Amino acid sequence: MPGILLTQDSGKIIGPIAGLLGNIMEAIFFFLDKIGIPNVGLAIILFTIVIYLLLTPLTIKQQKYSKLSAKMNPEIQAIQAKYKNKKDNESMMAMNAETQAVYAKYGVSPSGSCVQLIIQLPIMWALYRVIYNMPAYVQMIKDAFFPLVDKLIGQAGSTEFIQGFANAGMYGKQFTNESFTGGVTTYVQNTFIDVLNKASSMEWISIKDKFPALSVDVDNTLVLLDRYNNFLGLNIANSPSFMMKEAITLMKDTFTVGAVGMAIAALAIPVLSAVTQWINVKLMPQQQTNNANDQQSAMMQSMKTMNIMMPIMSAFFCYTLPAGLGLYWIAGAVVRSIQQVVINKHIDKIDLDELMKKNESKAKKKLEKAGVRADRLNAYANMNTRNVNASKPSSKSKQLTQEEKDEAVRKSTEYYSQNAKPGSIAAKANMVKQYNEKNNKK
């Protein structure tokens, strides 16, 4: 059985995507190493830029939908207000037809935004998978743990020792797995690297205290990992919360500028994450609230609450998770904000009237291809139902006499009574036949 975390994801959907993204990350890190700056933080930033550039077509579609949705929302609200409290079948069908006509005019789908999100969701999940577990996808980082890992495995009591590390609990199943207990070399190595990859600075020092013979190997490994993980003076393998604890401990012993700088740097990542997320939310097209019904008002209020909570949640997660993930969130928010500004300017320059004409033409072709006559849909969308804009009988309309009414009934049933007794089953069958013939001609 492969390692749960260090081995690349084997899921049918996430696995291949994570593998592809991992290849991109490894290529970026290899390039940085060739130019003399093999740095995980810089690799994450470049990786984020590359991925978001690749996702630009999806982002444009999503932003276009949001922008057009904001512009067409007043028309949708007007239709809903027009048919408010109208529950009969004709009114509901007319409302749906008019709503579909508006969506067709703007060239968007009610599920358009959801589709883009569904497509991006596995990609985003795979991104976290790669960034959170870099040694599984970047061979150079994994190699940095050797030969220490092999020597540590050979030390008596090493397994029980590293199981006492703070983050070892999340790998509990790996220690009890038959591959680990059976001594499968790759699996045991992967498990040790999983724990060491999330180990704190104090835990690394404790390895030297517990196994003095490994002091040189620990130092050599830390030098290489520090070279990879040091970004602007921060070890991005540590979480800001851990950095803050270390800074407070140092300030208690000796109040130094370095300790204060560490505390400020630890807070900078979650704060920047919250700020960039807030800016990103503010740049999104906002829905208009004019004439919104109670349900829409509640939904928009929920969206506002969510927009406030997102930056706060972002700050919380970035404070507790490794700083590398926080760096990814910040870089991602900055890239998305730039994309939104550029895309919004592009969409603002679009001639909506011309776009609507093209969309109407496309919608008409789709309807014709599906065997639906567009003129019928338009006629139904413009119909006056008995409950909506029902016309009042005109006082000037001509009143029919009883003789005229009887004559009209006679003429209307004359066809159906041919060769059949009026009111009989045969007459009714003729009526059904005539009805079918008329519909077939259409």
N, C-alpha and C positions, 0 to 999 in steps of 0.2 A: 504493500500500500504506500503511495507517495506521501511526502510530507504535506501537512494540512496547509501551512502558510508559506513556507519557503519555496516549496515546489510550485510551479506556475499553476494557476487556476485550471481545473480540468472540466469545468462546466460546459455544457453544449453551446450556450450563448455567450456567457461572460468569458469563458476560457479562450476561444479564438480571438476575441476582440482584445483581451488583456495581453495575449501573446503578440499580436500585431503592435499594440501600443508599447509593449515592452521592448520590441525590436527598435522602435523609434527612439525610446529613451536610451537604449544601449548605444545606438549610433551617435546620438548627441553627446553622451558621456565619452565615447571613444574619440570623437572629434575634439572635445575640450581637452582630453588628455594629450592628444597629439600637438595641440598648441600650447601645452604647458599649464593649463588651469582646470584640472579634473575636479570640479566642485559640484556637489549635489544641489546646492541652492541655485546656482546659475543654470544647471541642467534642468531643474524643475521649471524655472522661468522660461527658458527656451522651449522646453517641452510643451508648456501651457500655450505659448504663442503659436507653435506649430499646429497643435491640436485644434485650437480655436480658428485658425486660418483654414484648416481642412473642413471644419464645421460651418464655415461662412455661408455656403448655399442654404443649409438648413436654418441658420440664424436669420438670413435675409427673408426667407419665407415666413418664419415666425414673427419677425418684426413687421413685415408687410401686413401680415394678418392682424396684428395688434393695432397698427396704425389705421388700416382700413376699417377694422372693427370699431375703433373709436369714432370714425367719421360716419359710419352707417348706423351706429347705435341709436341715435335719435329717431331714425326712420322705423327701426324695429320697435322702439318704445311707442311710437305713434300708432303702429298697427295693433300692438297689444292693448293700448288704451281704447282704440276704436272698438275692439271686440271684448272689452272688459265685461265680465258677468254674462257673456253670451255662451251658453253651453250646448246649444242645439248642434246637431251634426253639420248642417249647412254652414253655420257660422264658423265652426272649428275648421272645416275643410277650406273655407275661404281664407281664414286667417293663416293657415299653413301655406296655402298657395301664394298669398301676398308676401309672406315671410321668405319663402323660397325664391320668389322673384327678386327680392332685395338682395339676398345672398348671391344670386346669379349675376345681378347687376354689378356688384362689387367684386365678383370673382373669387369669393371665399366660401369655405365650407364651415358649418357649425362645429364640426369636429377638427377643423384645420389645425388649430393650436395644439390640440391633444395629440394629434398624429406626430407633430414635430417633437413634442416632449417624449412620447413613447419611443421614438427612434433614438433620441439622445440619451434616454435613461440608462440603457446598458453600457453606452459609451462612457458616461460619467462614472458609473459604478466600476467599470474596468480601469478608469483613470485612477481612482482612489486605490484600487487593488495594486496597481503598479507603484504609485508613489509611497504608499504605506509600507510596502515590502520590497524595497529596492534591490536587496541582494538576490531575490528570486529572479529578477529580470535583467540585472546588470552584472555580468560575470566578474568584472574588475572589482566591484564592491564585495561580492561574495569571496573572492580570492584573498581579500584583505584579512579575513578571519583565519587564514591558514599561515603557518603550521600550528598556531595556538590551539585551534579546535581539536585537532588530532591528538595533541599532547595532553590537553585537558581531559579528553575522553579516557585516556589511559591512566589518569590519576584516580586512586581509590577514593570513593566518597564524592566524586565530582558531580554525579547526577543528583544526589540528595542536596548538595550544596547549591547548585544553580536553581533547583526547585524552590529554594527559599527566596529567590529574587522577587521583587514586587510585581513584575509583569509575567512571572512564570505561570501563574494560575490560569491564564488564558490558553496555555498550551498543555493543560493537564491531561487531556485525552491522548496527546502524542506520547507522553511518558509511559502511559499504560497500554499503548498500542502494541500488538504482537510483533510488528516490525521493529519497534524499539527494544522490547524485551528480548526479542530473538537475535538482536545484535546486527541487524541489517545496516551496514556501514553508512550508506548514503542517508538513510532515514535518521540515524542517530546524529550524524553531522548536521543535517538540516534542523533538527530539533534544538541542538545546542546553539546554532547560529540564530535561530528565531529568538531565543531568550537573550543572547548576547547583543543582538541588534537593537533590543529595546532596553538594555541595561543602562542604569544611571552611572554617573562618574564615580560615585561612592561605591557602587557595586563592582565596578572594574578594579578599584583599589583593593576591595575585599578579596578579590581573586589572588592578588599578590600576597596578601597577608595569610591566606589559607594555604596557598601553594607557592612558597618562595622560589622553588626551582623554575617556575614559569614567569618570573618577574620580567626578564628580558623580552620574552615573547609577548607578554601583555603590553609592555612599553612600545615595542615595535608595531603592534597592531593598533594601539591607540594613536600613535604618531600618524600612521597612514589613514585611519578613520577620521582623525581631526583634520587632516589635510582635505579629505573629501567633504566632511560635514561642516567645516567652519565657514560661516557666511556672515560677513561684516562683524566678526567677533563673537558670533553666536554659534553654538553647536546645535544645528537644526534637528539632530536626532533626539534631543531632549525637548520636553514640553515646557512652555512658558511658566506653568505652575511649578515645575521642578526648579527652573532657573530662579524663580522668585524665592523659593524656600532656601536655595543655596545662597542667594544674595542676602537674605535676612540673617542667615547663620553667620555669614562673613561680617555683616555689619554689627552683630552682637559681639563678636570677638574683637574685631578691629574695624572701626568705621573708616572706610577708604573710598576714594573716588571710583575705583574699579567696581566695588560692591554696589555703589549707587548706580553706576552705568549699567551693570548687569540687571538691576531691578527695572530701570527705565526701558532697556532693550526687551526684557521679558514682557512688559506691558505693551510695547509698541506693536507687536504682531497682532494680538487680539483687537487692539484699538483701531489699527489700520484696516483690519479685516471688516470691522463693523462700519467704519466710515466709507470704505470703498463699496460695500454692499448697499449702504444707504444711498450713495450717489447713483449706483446702478439702478436701484428701484425708482429713484426720482426721474431718471432719464427715460423710463418706460412710458409709452403712450397711456394716458389716463382716460378712463371711461367717463363720458358725460353722464350726469345724474338727472338731467331734466326729464320730467314726466316718467320717472322710473316708478314701477309698481313696488309693492311692499316686498315681494320676493327678491327683486333685483336690488332694492335698497339694502336688504339684509346681506345679499351676496357681496355687494360693493363695500359694505361696512366690514365684512369678514376679510375682504382683500386688503383693506386699509390696515386692519389689525395685524394681518399676516405680514404686510410690508414693514410694519414697525417691529414685529417680533423677529423677522429674519436677520436683521443686523445684530440684534441682541443674542440670538442663538448662535450666530456666526462667531461672535466674540467669545461666548462660553466654550464652544467646541475648540476654537483655536487656542484657548488658554489651557485646556486639558489634554489636547492631542499633541503629537510631535510637531515642532515648529515648521517642519518641512511641509506638512499639510496646510498649515496656516499661510505659508508663503505661496502655496499653490492657489489658495482661495483669494489671496490679495491680487496675485498676478492675473487670475481668471477674471476677477471683478473689473480690474483696470482694462483688460483687453475687451471685455464685453461692453464697457462704458464707451470706449473709443469706437467700437463697432456700431453701437446704438447711435452715437452722434453722426457718424458717416452715413449710416443707413437711413436715419430720419431725414437728413438733408436730401438724400437721393429721392426718397419717397415724396418729400414736400415739393420736389420739382416735377413730379409726374402729373401730367394732365389727366385729372380724374374723369373728365367727360369722355376723353378719347379712350381711356382705360375701360370705362363702363361699356362703351360701344363694342369694344373687342370682347369683353366678358359676356355681353348679351349674345353676341354672335356665336361664341364658343358654347354657351349654354343651349342655344337653339339647336346647334349641330348635335350636341349630346342627346338632347331630347328626341330629335329626329332619328338618331341612330338607335335609340332605345325604343322607338316606335310610338313616341308620345308627341302629339301635335301641339306645337307651341301656342297656336292661336287658341286652342281650347284652354290651356293653362292660363293664358292672359285673360281670356274671357271670364274664367272662373275667379281669377284674382280680382277682377273689376266688378264682379256681380254684386247686386244689392240683395242681400238675403232678407227674409221676412222679419228678422229681428234687428237688422242693421240698416239704418237709413230706409226703413220701409216706407214706401210711398203711400200717401193717404189718398183715398178715392176722391176724385174730383167731383165737385157738386155740379159741374157742367157736363159730366159724362152722360151719354144717352142711356135711358132706362129701357130695357127690353120688355116687350109685352109677353104675356104667357104663351101666346101663339108662336111668337118668334123663338122663345126658349124651347118649346116642344119641337119646332122645326129643326133647331140646331142639334138637339139630342138625337132626332131621327137621322139626320145626315151623318152625325159622328158615329152612329152604330150601324149605319146601312151596310158598310163594307163587311163588318164582322158577322152580320146576320145572313149573308149570302149562303144559300143552300143549308141553312141551319135555323132552327127555331130561336127567336130572340130570347136571351137569358139562359139558353141551354149550354151544356158542356161544350158542344161543337162550336157554338158562337164564341165562347170564351177561348177555345183553342185557336180560333181564327184571330182573335185579338192578340194572343201571344205570338202567333206566326207573323202578323203584321209588324209588331214591335221589334221582333228579331230581324225582319227584313230591312227595316229602316236603319237599325244600328249597324247592320252588315254593310249597307251602302255607304255609311259614313266612314 
